[in-house]
Amino acid sequence: MSIVQDKILTPEMKYTTQRNWSSTRNKSRSFFDQTTAIGTITIALFGYIVYQFVFPLIAKGILW
């Protein structure tokens, strides 16, 4: 017999999974989650970098 004994489950102690996977947030029309926020910030940062640093180099003829 091992030091750690397996837990014996009776029918009343069965592990169950949650059946209600949908949350109340998903029912709303405007769904703004963390992934959307991070994606928006990333696109805004990329646009800022292009506008402030890359575009002036192209306009002066240094880049291309």
The first five atom37 places (N, CA, C, CB, O) and aatype in JSON, in Angstrom:
{
  "aatype": [12, 15, 9, 19, 5, 3, 11, 9, 10, 16, 14, 6, 12, 11, 18, 16, 16, 5, 1, 2, 17, 15, 15, 16, 1, 2, 11, 15, 1, 15, 13, 13, 3, 5, 16, 16, 0, 9, 7, 16, 9, 16, 9, 0, 10, 13, 7, 18, 9, 19, 18, 5, 13, 19, 13, 14, 10, 9, 0, 11, 7, 9, 10, 17],
  "atom_mask": [
    [1, 1, 1, 1, 1],
    [1, 1, 1, 1, 1],
    [1, 1, 1, 1, 1],
    [1, 1, 1, 1, 1],
    [1, 1, 1, 1, 1],
    [1, 1, 1, 1, 1],
    [1, 1, 1, 1, 1],
    [1, 1, 1, 1, 1],
    [1, 1, 1, 1, 1],
    [1, 1, 1, 1, 1],
    [1, 1, 1, 1, 1],
    [1, 1, 1, 1, 1],
    [1, 1, 1, 1, 1],
    [1, 1, 1, 1, 1],
    [1, 1, 1, 1, 1],
    [1, 1, 1, 1, 1],
    [1, 1, 1, 1, 1],
    [1, 1, 1, 1, 1],
    [1, 1, 1, 1, 1],
    [1, 1, 1, 1, 1],
    [1, 1, 1, 1, 1],
    [1, 1, 1, 1, 1],
    [1, 1, 1, 1, 1],
    [1, 1, 1, 1, 1],
    [1, 1, 1, 1, 1],
    [1, 1, 1, 1, 1],
    [1, 1, 1, 1, 1],
    [1, 1, 1, 1, 1],
    [1, 1, 1, 1, 1],
    [1, 1, 1, 1, 1],
    [1, 1, 1, 1, 1],
    [1, 1, 1, 1, 1],
    [1, 1, 1, 1, 1],
    [1, 1, 1, 1, 1],
    [1, 1, 1, 1, 1],
    [1, 1, 1, 1, 1],
    [1, 1, 1, 1, 1],
    [1, 1, 1, 1, 1],
    [1, 1, 1, 0, 1],
    [1, 1, 1, 1, 1],
    [1, 1, 1, 1, 1],
    [1, 1, 1, 1, 1],
    [1, 1, 1, 1, 1],
    [1, 1, 1, 1, 1],
    [1, 1, 1, 1, 1],
    [1, 1, 1, 1, 1],
    [1, 1, 1, 0, 1],
    [1, 1, 1, 1, 1],
    [1, 1, 1, 1, 1],
    [1, 1, 1, 1, 1],
    [1, 1, 1, 1, 1],
    [1, 1, 1, 1, 1],
    [1, 1, 1, 1, 1],
    [1, 1, 1, 1, 1],
    [1, 1, 1, 1, 1],
    [1, 1, 1, 1, 1],
    [1, 1, 1, 1, 1],
    [1, 1, 1, 1, 1],
    [1, 1, 1, 1, 1],
    [1, 1, 1, 1, 1],
    [1, 1, 1, 0, 1],
    [1, 1, 1, 1, 1],
    [1, 1, 1, 1, 1],
    [1, 1, 1, 1, 1]
  ],
  "atom_positions": [
    [[0.85, -1.18, 0.0], [0.0, 0.0, 0.0], [0.9, 1.24, 0.0], [-0.97, 0.0, 1.23], [1.89, 1.29, 0.72]],
    [[0.54, 2.22, -0.8], [1.36, 3.42, -0.88], [1.08, 4.35, 0.29], [1.11, 4.15, -2.21], [0.1, 4.2, 1.02]],
    [[1.98, 5.3, 0.44], [1.84, 6.26, 1.54], [0.6, 7.12, 1.31], [3.11, 7.15, 1.67], [-0.16, 7.39, 2.24]],
    [[0.42, 7.55, 0.07], [-0.74, 8.37, -0.25], [-1.85, 7.43, -0.71], [-0.4, 9.44, -1.35], [-1.7, 6.72, -1.71]],
    [[-2.94, 7.43, 0.0], [-4.06, 6.56, -0.35], [-5.01, 7.3, -1.28], [-4.79, 6.07, 0.91], [-5.27, 8.49, -1.1]],
    [[-5.52, 6.58, -2.25], [-6.51, 7.18, -3.14], [-7.81, 7.38, -2.39], [-6.73, 6.3, -4.39], [-8.21, 6.57, -1.56]],
    [[-8.45, 8.49, -2.71], [-9.72, 8.78, -2.07], [-10.81, 7.93, -2.72], [-10.06, 10.3, -2.17], [-10.97, 7.95, -3.94]],
    [[-11.54, 7.21, -1.94], [-12.61, 6.37, -2.45], [-13.88, 7.21, -2.49], [-12.8, 5.09, -1.57], [-14.32, 7.76, -1.48]],
    [[-14.47, 7.29, -3.68], [-15.67, 8.1, -3.85], [-16.91, 7.22, -3.82], [-15.6, 8.89, -5.17], [-16.98, 6.19, -4.49]],
    [[-17.84, 7.65, -3.06], [-19.14, 6.97, -3.06], [-20.01, 7.63, -4.13], [-19.82, 7.04, -1.65], [-19.66, 8.72, -4.59]],
    [[-21.1, 7.03, -4.54], [-21.96, 7.66, -5.56], [-22.44, 9.05, -5.17], [-23.16, 6.78, -5.84], [-22.7, 9.88, -6.05]],
    [[-22.55, 9.32, -3.9], [-23.0, 10.65, -3.47], [-21.89, 11.68, -3.59], [-23.51, 10.59, -2.03], [-22.17, 12.88, -3.55]],
    [[-20.64, 11.27, -3.72], [-19.5, 12.18, -3.72], [-18.86, 12.33, -5.1], [-18.47, 11.72, -2.72], [-17.7, 12.73, -5.19]],
    [[-19.57, 12.01, -6.15], [-19.0, 12.08, -7.49], [-18.62, 13.51, -7.84], [-19.98, 11.51, -8.53], [-19.31, 14.47, -7.49]],
    [[-17.5, 13.63, -8.55], [-17.1, 14.93, -9.05], [-17.96, 15.27, -10.26], [-15.59, 14.96, -9.41], [-18.15, 14.43, -11.14]],
    [[-18.46, 16.48, -10.31], [-19.29, 16.89, -11.43], [-18.68, 18.13, -12.07], [-20.74, 17.16, -10.99], [-17.96, 18.88, -11.42]],
    [[-18.97, 18.32, -13.33], [-18.53, 19.53, -14.03], [-19.68, 20.51, -14.07], [-18.02, 19.2, -15.45], [-20.85, 20.13, -13.98]],
    [[-19.33, 21.77, -14.22], [-20.35, 22.8, -14.28], [-21.03, 22.74, -15.64], [-19.74, 24.21, -14.02], [-20.36, 22.77, -16.67]],
    [[-22.34, 22.66, -15.65], [-23.07, 22.53, -16.9], [-23.42, 23.88, -17.5], [-24.33, 21.72, -16.69], [-23.62, 23.98, -18.71]],
    [[-23.49, 24.91, -16.71], [-23.85, 26.23, -17.2], [-22.58, 26.97, -17.61], [-24.65, 27.03, -16.13], [-21.98, 27.66, -16.79]],
    [[-22.17, 26.82, -18.86], [-20.93, 27.46, -19.32], [-21.15, 28.9, -19.75], [-20.34, 26.68, -20.47], [-20.2, 29.68, -19.76]],
    [[-22.35, 29.28, -20.09], [-22.6, 30.65, -20.53], [-22.74, 31.56, -19.32], [-23.85, 30.73, -21.42], [-23.3, 31.18, -18.29]],
    [[-22.21, 32.75, -19.47], [-22.34, 33.72, -18.39], [-23.33, 34.8, -18.81], [-20.95, 34.34, -18.04], [-23.75, 34.85, -19.97]],
    [[-23.69, 35.64, -17.88], [-24.66, 36.69, -18.19], [-24.03, 37.78, -19.05], [-25.21, 37.3, -16.9], [-24.74, 38.51, -19.74]],
    [[-22.68, 37.89, -19.03], [-22.03, 38.9, -19.85], [-22.22, 38.63, -21.34], [-20.55, 38.97, -19.52], [-22.34, 39.56, -22.13]],
    [[-22.24, 37.36, -21.73], [-22.31, 37.02, -23.14], [-23.65, 37.38, -23.77], [-22.06, 35.55, -23.32], [-23.75, 37.44, -24.99]],
    [[-24.65, 37.63, -22.98], [-25.97, 37.93, -23.51], [-26.1, 39.39, -23.94], [-27.03, 37.6, -22.48], [-27.02, 39.73, -24.68]],
    [[-25.2, 40.24, -23.5], [-25.3, 41.65, -23.85], [-24.77, 41.88, -25.26], [-24.52, 42.52, -22.83], [-23.92, 41.12, -25.75]],
    [[-25.27, 42.91, -25.91], [-24.87, 43.21, -27.29], [-23.47, 43.79, -27.34], [-25.87, 44.17, -27.94], [-22.68, 43.43, -28.22]],
    [[-23.13, 44.68, -26.43], [-21.8, 45.31, -26.44], [-20.87, 44.47, -25.57], [-21.86, 46.78, -25.93], [-20.88, 44.58, -24.35]],
    [[-20.07, 43.66, -26.22], [-19.18, 42.74, -25.52], [-17.76, 43.26, -25.64], [-19.29, 41.28, -26.07], [-17.14, 43.12, -26.69]],
    [[-17.24, 43.88, -24.59], [-15.91, 44.47, -24.58], [-15.11, 43.79, -23.5], [-15.97, 46.02, -24.35], [-15.26, 44.1, -22.32]],
    [[-14.26, 42.86, -23.88], [-13.51, 42.1, -22.9], [-12.04, 42.52, -22.89], [-13.63, 40.61, -23.17], [-11.66, 43.47, -23.57]],
    [[-11.25, 41.82, -22.14], [-9.84, 42.16, -21.98], [-9.08, 41.98, -23.29], [-9.21, 41.3, -20.88], [-8.19, 42.78, -23.59]],
    [[-9.4, 40.98, -24.06], [-8.72, 40.75, -25.33], [-8.98, 41.9, -26.3], [-9.16, 39.43, -25.95], [-8.07, 42.33, -27.01]],
    [[-10.19, 42.39, -26.34], [-10.52, 43.51, -27.2], [-9.76, 44.76, -26.77], [-12.03, 43.78, -27.19], [-9.28, 45.51, -27.61]],
    [[-9.65, 44.98, -25.48], [-8.93, 46.15, -24.97], [-7.45, 46.07, -25.33], [-9.1, 46.26, -23.45], [-6.87, 47.07, -25.76]],
    [[-6.84, 44.92, -25.14], [-5.42, 44.77, -25.46], [-5.19, 44.92, -26.96], [-4.89, 43.4, -24.97], [-4.21, 45.54, -27.37]],
    [[-6.07, 44.37, -27.77], [-5.94, 44.52, -29.22], [-6.07, 45.97, -29.66], [0.0, 0.0, 0.0], [-5.33, 46.42, -30.53]],
    [[-7.0, 46.7, -29.07], [-7.18, 48.11, -29.4], [-5.96, 48.92, -29.02], [-8.42, 48.66, -28.71], [-5.52, 49.78, -29.79]],
    [[-5.42, 48.68, -27.84], [-4.22, 49.39, -27.4], [-3.03, 49.07, -28.3], [-3.89, 49.04, -25.94], [-2.24, 49.95, -28.61]],
    [[-2.91, 47.82, -28.72], [-1.81, 47.42, -29.6], [-1.9, 48.12, -30.95], [-1.81, 45.9, -29.81], [-0.89, 48.61, -31.46]],
    [[-3.09, 48.17, -31.52], [-3.26, 48.85, -32.81], [-3.01, 50.35, -32.68], [-4.67, 48.6, -33.36], [-2.4, 50.96, -33.56]],
    [[-3.47, 50.94, -31.58], [-3.23, 52.37, -31.36], [-1.74, 52.66, -31.2], [-3.99, 52.85, -30.11], [-1.24, 53.65, -31.73]],
    [[-1.02, 51.81, -30.48], [0.42, 51.99, -30.31], [1.15, 51.83, -31.63], [0.97, 50.99, -29.27], [2.07, 52.59, -31.93]],
    [[0.77, 50.86, -32.43], [1.39, 50.66, -33.74], [1.14, 51.88, -34.63], [0.83, 49.39, -34.41], [2.06, 52.34, -35.32]],
    [[-0.07, 52.41, -34.63], [-0.37, 53.6, -35.41], [0.43, 54.81, -34.95], [0.0, 0.0, 0.0], [0.9, 55.59, -35.77]],
    [[0.6, 54.96, -33.65], [1.39, 56.06, -33.11], [2.84, 55.96, -33.55], [1.3, 56.09, -31.58], [3.45, 56.96, -33.94]],
    [[3.41, 54.76, -33.49], [4.81, 54.56, -33.89], [4.99, 54.87, -35.37], [5.26, 53.11, -33.58], [5.96, 55.52, -35.76]],
    [[4.07, 54.41, -36.2], [4.17, 54.69, -37.63], [4.05, 56.18, -37.9], [3.09, 53.92, -38.42], [4.82, 56.73, -38.68]],
    [[3.1, 56.83, -37.26], [2.87, 58.25, -37.5], [4.01, 59.13, -36.99], [1.57, 58.69, -36.85], [4.4, 60.08, -37.66]],
    [[4.55, 58.82, -35.83], [5.57, 59.68, -35.23], [6.99, 59.39, -35.71], [5.52, 59.53, -33.74], [7.81, 60.3, -35.76]],
    [[7.28, 58.15, -36.07], [8.67, 57.8, -36.37], [8.89, 57.37, -37.82], [9.11, 56.71, -35.45], [9.87, 57.8, -38.43]],
    [[8.04, 56.55, -38.36], [8.27, 56.02, -39.71], [7.82, 57.02, -40.77], [7.52, 54.7, -39.89], [8.56, 57.25, -41.74]],
    [[6.67, 57.62, -40.63], [6.16, 58.55, -41.63], [7.09, 59.74, -41.87], [4.79, 59.04, -41.22], [7.31, 60.1, -43.02]],
    [[7.65, 60.38, -40.84], [8.59, 61.48, -41.11], [9.84, 61.02, -41.87], [9.02, 62.12, -39.8], [10.37, 61.78, -42.69]],
    [[10.32, 59.81, -41.62], [11.48, 59.32, -42.36], [11.14, 59.11, -43.83], [11.99, 58.02, -41.74], [11.96, 59.37, -44.71]],
    [[9.93, 58.63, -44.1], [9.5, 58.44, -45.49], [9.31, 59.8, -46.16], [8.19, 57.62, -45.56], [9.67, 59.97, -47.33]],
    [[8.74, 60.77, -45.45], [8.49, 62.08, -46.01], [9.79, 62.81, -46.36], [7.66, 62.93, -45.04], [9.84, 63.54, -47.34]],
    [[10.83, 62.6, -45.57], [12.13, 63.24, -45.82], [12.95, 62.48, -46.86], [12.92, 63.36, -44.53], [13.97, 62.97, -47.32]],
    [[12.52, 61.31, -47.22], [13.24, 60.53, -48.2], [14.36, 59.7, -47.62], [0.0, 0.0, 0.0], [15.14, 59.1, -48.37]],
    [[14.47, 59.65, -46.31], [15.53, 58.88, -45.66], [15.22, 57.39, -45.75], [15.71, 59.31, -44.19], [16.1, 56.56, -45.97]],
    [[13.98, 57.07, -45.56], [13.54, 55.68, -45.61], [12.77, 55.48, -46.9], [12.66, 55.31, -44.35], [11.71, 56.09, -47.08]],
    [[13.27, 54.67, -47.79], [12.75, 54.42, -49.14], [13.04, 55.57, -50.01], [11.26, 54.13, -49.12], [12.68, 55.56, -51.19]]
  ]
}
